[in-house]
Amino acid sequence: MTLVNRRRLHPLTPLVRGAKLVAAAAVIISWQGLRDLGPIGWLVSMAVILVLAVLVSAVIWLVTGYEVVGRELRVHEGLLSRRTRTIPLERVQAIDIVRPLLARVFGLAELRLEVIGAGKTEAPLAYLTVAGATELRGQLLGLATGVRPEPVPTERPLFAVDNRRLLFAQMLTPQTLTVPVGAAFVIWQATLDPTWTVIGAASTITAFLGVFQVPVRRVLDEWDFHIGTDAAALRLQQGLLNKRSQTVPPRRVQGLKITWPLLWRAPGWARARIDVAGYGGNGEEQLRAGTLVPVAAASDTASVAATVLDVAVTLRLDGPGIDATALPVTRPPRRARWLAPLAWSRIGVAVTDDVVAVREGVLTRELVAVSLARVQSVRVTQGPLQRMLDVATVHVDTAGGLHAVARHRDTADAYRLADDLAARSRTARRLFAARAHTPAPLSGGAPFGGIPGLTAPAGAGPAPGSASAGSGPDAGDPGQGGADRLADHSIGDSVVGRAGSVEDHHPGTVVPGDLDQPGGRVDGQ
């Protein structure tokens, strides 16, 4: 059954695409080309490129169309060789509406479908009217999730960035701190070299802007960032020049990462991102699409991450949240200091019934939390130096680009950890499948605003079974209890020994190890 008749893209699409090609050509020609061609020659070249680009884009527009048939999106394209791409909507991980600056001038938008297993964005529909893109996204999302789209979506706010804090935070980055060096270099060259010209100065400034573009892009991409939820998905909107509106079904979230950069720890700031399988493009595009919290107080970042992680695991909003920063952790044995003398005290792993979380980092501290229901594989690796010290690394892989890596574990404990994670993952997948078959509306439960004081769920504590702290050179220090807090900015978290056992999900199954015993926090602050 055809829900949407076969349609073409907006008639102004060739003009927008032609203008984009002209802008790209102007960047390629750069200052040197302007000097060689002269102003008149440069303008003539741009005009010729614009005409050719519009003509080519017009031909592409004439042979391109799309339609929704059943639970599939079909995109028809090609002039000499016709091609039809069929995208099953159950494979769709996220649906984004992107409004580049040139498209906004004409009131247009681009609809992007992110499909798992694709190396790039699948079937980008550029360009549609904003209303048309919004309507089509609602239809596709309803078919993909089984939730009927609301005529007027009621979005509950979760987080909104403070733009002033965003600007100040990007000033506290290594790239920004190189700007005074670049300015001093240009002034020094202009003073000592009499042949230094405006073109030379402009070329040097352009080179330094290439270094400075990372914080500038973050400000432009994350301006006015806010996240909320409706009955079907998480909704993220951001951007100053290029507006991006993301729609992510919670079951597509693989995990998240919280980062405490060195220069942000003094004001107490942190950032977070989610990992959604299927986002195509290069690393910068994936990073831009996965923003969860651009910058916020560390406690606020942890609260937002706890809510989103809980929604991704339980598919509900009425849970207490899964605060990955408050989970009990275990560190590697002391002999691992030979491999990571500075980072040893920062490495830790924690496991619950729902998530596995790892932390590490000395200058830039990071925490990665992965939903066990989304785990694709668990593997153990051991290099030559690790074999000498009898330690190994456990990798927890997902379908996305974010993986949890527990480095330098005792070899026997590493294999026990891998077996335990595999068993927990099987159980988590069964529970997740049961929840997915009987979904509760995301808009149900507690209100989304504020979310102060979120705590870890009952399953975040020690697992059932008995455990005792060990002793000896590999046992670590005695526990410090709950004194290890985010605001303390300390590293002195505790660690437990290897002795003891952990009861698995299956009755009567006991796996020896040191998992889930109290001894510090994942954030280690």
C-alpha positions in Angstrom: 0.0 0.0 0.0 1.5 3.4 -1.0 1.2 5.9 1.8 2.9 8.7 0.0 2.7 9.0 -3.8 5.9 9.2 -5.7 7.2 12.7 -5.4 10.0 14.9 -6.6 12.2 17.1 -4.6 11.6 20.8 -4.3 12.0 22.7 -7.7 14.6 25.1 -6.1 16.9 22.1 -5.3 19.1 22.7 -8.4 19.7 26.3 -7.5 20.7 25.5 -3.9 23.0 22.7 -5.0 24.6 24.9 -7.7 25.3 27.6 -5.1 26.9 25.1 -2.8 29.3 24.0 -5.6 30.2 27.6 -6.3 31.0 28.1 -2.6 33.2 25.0 -2.7 34.9 26.2 -5.9 35.6 29.6 -4.3 37.4 27.9 -1.4 39.5 25.8 -3.7 40.6 28.7 -5.8 41.4 30.7 -2.6 43.5 33.8 -2.4 46.1 32.6 -4.9 43.5 32.1 -7.6 42.0 35.5 -7.0 45.5 37.1 -7.4 46.2 35.2 -10.7 42.8 35.6 -12.3 42.0 39.1 -11.1 38.6 40.2 -9.8 36.8 40.1 -13.2 38.3 36.8 -14.2 37.4 35.4 -10.8 33.7 36.5 -11.1 33.4 35.1 -14.6 34.8 31.8 -13.5 32.3 31.6 -10.6 29.4 32.5 -13.0 30.4 29.7 -15.4 30.7 27.2 -12.6 27.2 28.3 -11.2 25.5 27.8 -14.6 27.1 24.4 -15.2 26.3 23.3 -11.6 22.6 24.4 -11.9 22.2 22.6 -15.3 23.7 19.3 -13.9 21.6 19.6 -10.7 18.5 20.2 -12.8 19.0 17.0 -14.7 19.6 15.1 -11.5 16.4 16.6 -10.0 14.3 15.6 -13.0 15.2 11.9 -12.6 15.0 11.7 -8.8 11.9 10.8 -6.9 10.8 9.0 -3.7 7.8 7.2 -2.3 6.8 5.2 0.8 5.4 1.8 0.1 4.3 -0.3 3.0 7.2 -0.2 5.6 9.8 0.8 3.0 11.2 4.1 1.6 12.0 3.9 -2.1 14.3 6.4 -3.8 14.4 6.5 -7.6 17.4 8.1 -9.3 19.6 7.9 -12.3 19.5 9.1 -15.9 21.2 6.5 -18.1 21.2 3.7 -15.5 18.1 3.8 -13.4 18.4 2.8 -9.8 15.9 2.3 -7.0 17.1 2.1 -3.4 14.8 0.4 -0.9 15.3 1.2 2.7 13.4 -1.0 5.2 12.2 1.3 7.9 12.9 -1.2 10.7 16.6 -0.6 10.0 16.4 3.1 10.4 18.4 4.3 13.5 17.6 8.0 13.4 15.9 10.6 11.1 17.3 14.1 11.0 16.2 17.3 9.4 19.1 19.5 8.5 18.7 23.1 7.3 22.0 24.4 5.9 22.4 28.2 5.6 21.7 28.3 1.9 18.7 26.1 2.2 17.3 28.2 5.0 17.4 31.2 2.6 14.9 29.5 0.4 12.9 27.9 3.2 14.1 24.4 2.4 15.4 21.4 4.5 17.2 18.1 4.0 15.8 14.8 5.4 18.5 12.3 6.3 17.9 8.6 7.3 20.7 6.9 9.2 20.6 3.2 8.7 22.6 0.6 10.6 25.4 -0.9 8.5 25.6 2.0 6.1 28.9 3.7 5.6 27.2 7.0 4.8 23.9 8.7 5.2 21.3 6.6 3.4 18.9 8.2 1.0 19.4 11.9 1.8 16.4 13.8 0.4 17.7 17.2 -0.4 15.7 19.4 -0.6 12.1 19.5 0.7 10.0 22.3 2.2 10.4 22.4 6.0 6.7 21.4 6.5 7.1 18.6 4.0 10.2 17.2 5.6 8.6 17.4 9.1 5.5 15.6 7.8 7.5 12.9 6.1 9.7 12.4 9.1 6.6 11.8 11.3 5.3 9.2 8.9 8.6 7.4 8.6 9.1 7.5 12.4 5.6 6.1 13.0 6.2 3.2 10.6 9.7 2.5 12.1 8.6 2.6 15.8 5.0 1.6 15.6 3.9 4.7 17.5 1.3 6.8 15.7 2.7 10.3 15.1 0.9 13.0 17.1 -0.7 15.8 15.0 1.0 18.4 17.3 3.9 16.6 19.0 4.1 17.4 22.7 7.8 17.6 23.5 9.0 17.5 27.1 12.2 19.4 27.6 15.2 17.7 29.1 18.2 20.0 28.7 19.0 23.3 27.0 22.6 24.6 26.7 23.6 28.0 28.1 25.1 29.7 25.0 27.4 32.0 27.0 28.8 28.9 28.8 29.2 27.2 25.4 31.2 30.2 24.1 33.4 30.4 27.2 34.0 26.6 27.2 35.3 26.7 23.6 37.7 29.4 24.6 39.1 27.0 27.1 40.4 24.6 24.4 44.0 24.0 23.1 43.0 25.2 19.6 41.8 28.6 21.0 44.9 29.1 23.0 47.0 28.9 19.8 45.3 32.1 18.4 47.6 34.5 20.2 50.6 32.6 18.9 49.3 32.9 15.3 48.6 36.6 15.7 52.1 37.2 17.1 53.6 35.3 14.1 51.7 37.5 11.6 52.8 40.7 13.3 56.4 39.5 13.5 56.5 38.6 9.8 55.0 41.9 8.8 57.6 43.8 10.9 60.7 42.0 9.7 59.8 41.1 6.1 59.3 44.2 3.9 57.8 42.1 1.1 55.1 40.8 3.4 51.8 41.5 1.5 48.2 41.5 2.3 47.8 38.2 0.4 50.6 36.6 2.4 49.1 37.7 5.7 45.6 36.5 4.6 47.1 33.1 3.6 48.8 32.8 7.0 45.6 33.7 8.8 43.7 31.2 6.8 46.2 28.5 7.9 45.7 29.4 11.5 41.9 29.4 11.1 42.2 25.8 10.0 43.4 25.0 13.5 40.9 27.3 15.1 38.0 25.8 13.1 37.3 23.0 15.7 36.0 25.3 18.5 34.3 27.6 16.0 32.5 24.6 14.5 31.4 23.4 17.9 30.0 26.9 18.7 28.1 27.0 15.3 26.9 23.4 15.5 25.9 23.4 19.2 24.4 26.9 19.5 20.9 26.8 21.1 21.2 23.1 21.7 18.3 21.5 23.4 16.9 18.0 23.9 13.5 16.7 24.7 11.2 13.8 24.2 7.8 13.0 22.8 5.8 9.8 22.6 8.1 8.1 20.1 11.7 9.4 20.3 14.4 11.7 21.7 14.4 15.0 19.9 17.6 17.1 19.6 17.8 20.5 18.0 21.0 22.6 17.5 22.8 24.9 15.2 23.3 28.6 14.5 23.9 28.8 10.8 23.0 25.2 9.9 20.0 24.0 11.8 19.8 20.3 12.7 16.8 18.5 14.1 17.5 14.9 15.1 14.9 12.3 16.0 16.4 9.2 17.7 14.2 6.3 18.9 15.5 5.4 22.4 16.0 1.7 21.5 18.6 2.8 18.9 20.9 4.3 21.5 24.0 2.0 22.0 25.7 3.9 24.8 27.1 7.2 25.9 30.3 8.9 26.9 30.9 11.7 29.4 34.1 13.7 29.1 35.8 16.0 31.7 38.4 18.0 29.7 41.4 19.3 31.7 40.7 23.0 31.3 37.0 22.5 32.2 37.6 20.8 35.5 38.3 24.0 37.4 34.9 25.5 36.6 33.3 22.1 37.1 32.1 21.5 33.5 31.6 18.3 31.5 30.2 17.2 28.1 28.4 14.1 26.9 27.5 12.4 23.7 25.4 9.4 22.7 26.2 6.7 20.3 23.6 5.7 17.7 24.4 2.9 15.3 24.1 3.7 11.6 25.3 7.3 11.6 27.3 7.6 8.4 30.0 10.1 7.4 33.4 10.9 8.8 34.3 11.1 12.4 33.4 14.8 12.6 29.9 14.1 11.3 29.4 11.3 13.7 30.6 13.5 16.6 28.4 16.3 15.6 25.3 14.0 15.3 25.9 12.4 18.7 26.0 15.4 20.9 24.0 14.9 24.1 25.3 17.7 26.4 27.7 20.3 24.7 28.7 21.7 28.1 27.1 21.9 31.5 27.9 21.5 35.1 29.3 18.1 35.8 26.3 17.2 38.0 23.8 18.3 35.4 25.6 16.4 32.7 25.5 13.2 34.8 21.8 13.7 35.4 21.0 14.1 31.7 23.1 11.1 30.9 21.4 9.0 33.7 18.0 9.8 32.3 18.9 9.1 28.6 20.7 5.8 29.6 17.7 4.7 31.6 15.3 5.5 28.7 17.6 3.6 26.3 17.5 0.5 28.7 13.9 0.5 29.9 12.2 2.5 27.1 10.4 4.4 29.9 10.8 7.8 31.5 9.4 6.9 34.9 12.6 5.1 36.1 15.0 6.6 38.6 17.8 6.9 36.1 21.0 4.9 35.6 23.8 7.2 37.0 26.9 5.6 35.5 29.1 8.1 37.4 28.0 6.6 40.7 28.6 2.9 40.0 31.1 1.0 42.1 34.3 0.2 40.2 37.3 -2.0 40.4 40.8 -1.1 39.2 43.5 -3.2 37.5 46.1 -5.0 39.7 49.0 -3.0 40.9 51.4 -4.6 38.5 49.5 -2.9 35.7 51.3 0.3 36.8 54.3 -0.8 34.6 52.0 -0.4 31.5 50.1 2.7 32.7 52.1 4.4 35.4 50.0 7.6 35.3 46.7 6.3 34.2 46.6 3.2 36.5 44.6 5.0 39.3 42.1 6.3 36.7 41.3 3.0 35.0 38.2 1.2 36.3 35.2 -1.0 35.3 31.8 -1.4 36.7 29.0 -3.9 35.7 25.3 -4.0 36.5 22.4 -6.0 35.2 21.8 -3.3 32.5 25.1 -1.5 31.7 28.9 -1.9 31.7 30.9 1.3 32.4 34.6 2.0 32.1 36.6 5.0 33.0 40.1 6.2 32.2 42.1 9.3 31.4 44.6 11.5 33.2 44.4 14.9 31.5 41.1 14.4 29.8 38.9 12.0 31.9 36.4 9.9 30.1 33.6 7.5 31.1 31.9 5.2 28.6 28.7 3.4 29.5 27.2 0.8 27.2 23.8 -0.9 27.4 24.3 -4.6 27.8 21.2 -5.2 25.6 23.1 -3.6 22.7 26.4 -5.6 23.0 27.4 -7.3 19.8 30.5 -9.1 21.1 32.9 -9.4 24.0 36.5 -10.3 23.4 39.8 -10.5 25.4 43.1 -9.3 23.9 46.6 -9.7 25.3 49.8 -8.1 24.0 53.4 -9.3 24.6 54.0 -7.0 27.5 50.6 -7.8 29.0 51.5 -11.5 28.8 54.7 -10.9 30.8 52.6 -9.1 33.5 49.7 -11.6 33.3 47.1 -9.0 32.4 44.7 -8.6 29.6 42.1 -6.2 28.1 38.4 -6.8 27.7 36.6 -5.2 24.8 32.8 -4.7 24.7 31.7 -4.0 21.2 28.4 -2.5 20.0 27.0 -1.8 16.6 28.0 1.9 16.9 31.4 3.5 17.1 31.5 3.6 20.9 33.1 0.6 22.7 33.8 -0.1 26.4 37.4 -1.2 26.9 38.5 -2.4 30.3 42.3 -2.3 30.1 45.0 -4.3 32.0 42.8 -6.6 34.0 44.3 -9.7 35.7 44.2 -12.4 33.0 42.0 -14.8 34.9 39.7 -12.0 36.0 39.5 -10.7 32.4 38.2 -14.0 31.1 35.7 -14.3 34.0 34.6 -10.7 33.3 34.1 -11.6 29.6 32.0 -14.7 30.5 30.0 -12.7 32.9 29.3 -9.9 30.5 28.3 -12.4 27.8 25.8 -14.0 30.2 24.4 -10.7 31.4 24.1 -9.5 27.8 22.0 -12.4 26.8 19.6 -11.8 29.7 19.5 -8.1 29.0 18.6 -8.7 25.4 15.7 -11.0 26.4 14.4 -8.3 28.8 14.9 -5.6 26.2 13.0 -7.6 23.6 10.1 -8.1 26.0 10.0 -4.4 26.7 10.2 -3.5 23.0 7.2 -5.8 22.2 5.1 -4.1 24.9 6.4 -0.5 24.7 5.2 2.2 27.1 4.9 5.7 25.7 7.9 7.8 26.4 5.7 10.7 27.5 4.4 8.6 30.4 5.7 8.6 33.9 7.5 11.4 35.7 7.7 14.9 34.1 10.9 15.5 32.1 11.7 19.0 33.4 14.5 19.6 35.9 15.4 16.0 36.8 17.3 17.0 39.9 18.7 14.4 42.3 18.7 11.4 40.0 20.1 8.3 41.7 21.3 4.9 40.5 18.7 2.2 40.2 18.5 -0.7 42.6 20.4 -2.9 40.1 23.4 -0.5 40.1 24.7 -1.7 43.4 26.6 -4.9 44.2 25.3 -8.0 42.6 23.8 -10.8 44.8 26.2 -13.2 46.2 29.2 -13.0 48.6 32.4 -11.1 48.1 35.4 -10.3 50.3 38.2 -7.8 49.9 41.5 -9.5 49.2 45.0 -8.6 50.4 48.5 -8.5 49.1 50.2 -6.4 46.4 47.4 -6.9 43.9 44.5 -6.4 46.3 44.5 -2.6 46.2 43.5 -0.2 49.0 40.5 -0.6 51.3 37.3 1.0 50.3 36.6 4.7 50.9 32.8 4.4 50.9 30.7 7.3 49.5 33.3 10.0 50.1 34.4 9.8 46.5 32.2 12.5 44.9 32.1 14.4 41.7 32.8 17.7 43.4 35.9 16.5 45.3 38.2 16.6 42.2 40.2 13.8 43.8 41.6 10.6 42.4 41.8 8.6 45.6 39.1 6.1 44.9 39.3 2.6 46.4 39.6 -0.8 44.9 38.7 -4.3 46.0 40.6 -7.5 45.7 40.1 -10.4 43.4 38.8 -12.9 46.0 35.1 -13.5 46.1 32.3 -14.5 43.7 29.5 -12.9 41.8 26.1 -14.6 41.3 25.0 -14.5 37.7 21.4 -14.0 36.4 20.8 -17.7 36.0 19.9 -19.4 39.3 22.6 -21.6 40.7 25.3 -20.1 38.4 28.2 -18.6 40.3 31.0 -17.0 38.5 34.1 -16.1 40.6 35.5 -12.6 40.2 35.5 -9.1 41.7 32.6 -7.6 39.7 30.2 -5.1 41.3 31.9 -5.0 44.7 32.0 -1.5 46.3 35.1 0.5 45.9 35.0 3.9 44.4 32.9 5.4 41.6 33.2 5.2 37.9 33.8 8.9 37.5 36.6 8.8 40.2 36.1 12.5 40.9 
